[in-house]
Amino acid sequence: QERRLERRMIMKTKLIKSITRILPILLALGCFALPASAGTTQVSGIGVFNNACQPPAGSPPADLGDYPPIEMSGSLNGCWYTYVSRSQFNPSGTYVEQGNEIFVGCLNGTTCGTFETTYTFTAKYVDDTFAQEIHGRCEHRIVGGTGDFAGAKGVLTFKDDVVNLNFHYRGHINLE
């Protein structure tokens, strides 16, 4: 009885520590989204990993990133390159990753160039082999751009479709 109570206290302490570590990230994902305003374009579509992705305008970066490029369709047409700077897998199966990205392509077929983002990805996996994702999402803050995306700002969110192996994205881009 006493031993069982001791184990429960240890488990509760571990849970509280885990929540304390991830809560600031989750709050940042949900509480600091920028509102859409005049001059802002709403975007949505689907992305899929594609090693053969070729942007419709511009050239891929010399370093293609830490994952295969993501081919974007919908409002954005082009390739998305990801560079991981930090990641952490927790014993509970939760995973947090942060880094930078570059999009090379066009918005609605007419606004072309590149934009850079900083991102945070959170997910839950069955185990640390990453073989089976239960759910995942990420937030991408636009921090700069070139060409028609020079001075771009905005936020995009991706939600992983773990059945169809693609990413549904939506958000807004301000080109003012």
HUHU-V432863 format. One record per backbone hydrogen bond with DSSP energy under -1.0 kcal/mol. CO is the residue of the C=O (numbers start at 1). NH is the residue of the N-H. If there is no record, write none. Layout:
CO_NH + CO_NH
This chain:
1_5 + 2_6 + 3_7 + 4_8 + 5_9 + 6_10 + 7_11 + 8_12 + 9_13 + 10_14 + 11_15 + 12_16 + 13_17 + 14_18 + 15_19 + 16_20 + 17_21 + 18_22 + 19_23 + 22_26 + 23_27 + 24_28 + 25_29 + 26_30 + 27_31 + 28_32 + 37_40 + 39_175 + 41_173 + 43_171 + 44_75 + 45_169 + 46_73 + 47_167 + 48_71 + 50_53 + 69_50 + 70_80 + 71_48 + 72_78 + 73_46 + 75_108 + 77_106 + 78_72 + 79_104 + 80_70 + 81_102 + 82_66 + 83_100 + 86_98 + 88_96 + 90_93 + 93_125 + 94_90 + 95_123 + 96_88 + 97_121 + 98_85 + 98_86 + 99_119 + 100_83 + 101_117 + 102_81 + 103_115 + 104_79 + 105_113 + 106_77 + 107_110 + 107_111 + 111_107 + 112_148 + 113_105 + 114_146 + 115_103 + 116_143 + 117_101 + 118_141 + 119_99 + 120_139 + 121_97 + 122_137 + 123_95 + 124_134 + 124_135 + 127_130 + 132_126 + 135_124 + 136_160 + 137_122 + 138_158 + 139_120 + 140_156 + 141_118 + 144_116 + 146_149 + 147_150 + 149_152 + 153_174 + 154_142 + 155_172 + 156_140 + 157_170 + 158_138 + 159_168 + 161_165 + 161_166 + 166_161 + 167_47 + 168_159 + 169_45 + 170_157 + 171_43 + 172_155 + 173_41 + 174_153
